[in-house]
């Protein structure tokens, strides 16, 4: 986290085993100077604490909550049910279907309780951070400038790629 930045994004994961993937959310937010906090809360093993976190989030200055969970992946939905803040879900690879169960559980929310669902795994972890930044940059010109700079650098890196001659690799 950027020490000078207020915590604006809460990052929750259902299990400590999600951290190797979810750390990419934190690293991406840190790169863009967005204050964040990460912790483990479970929709099933600590439902009261999860609800309390979500209910207090806006009052603590959070603007977006990112939730990562595997298996039944109910964390993002539980959090969304307790807050008006945007909730973004990262489906995690699970033990039985390589994350398809998590993807469907996160994406198939009932009408009225939205969860923005990203890709399974590391790509989803990075993109959740970037989507949170895009949302917050609508009302923060300084953050918008950093985000657009990130996008410009990314584009320049792709355009600078020179492929080796065919047959040389």
Buried (B, 14 or more C-beta within 10 A) or exposed (E): BBEEBEBBBBBBBBBEEBEEBBBBBBEBBBBBBBBBBBEBBBBEEBBEEBBEBBEEBEEEEBBBBBBBBBBBBBBBBBBBBBBEBBBBBBBBBBEEEEBEBBBBBBBEBEEEBEBBBBBBBBEBBBBBBBBBBBBBBEEBEEBBEBBEEBEEEEEEEEEEEEEEEEEEE
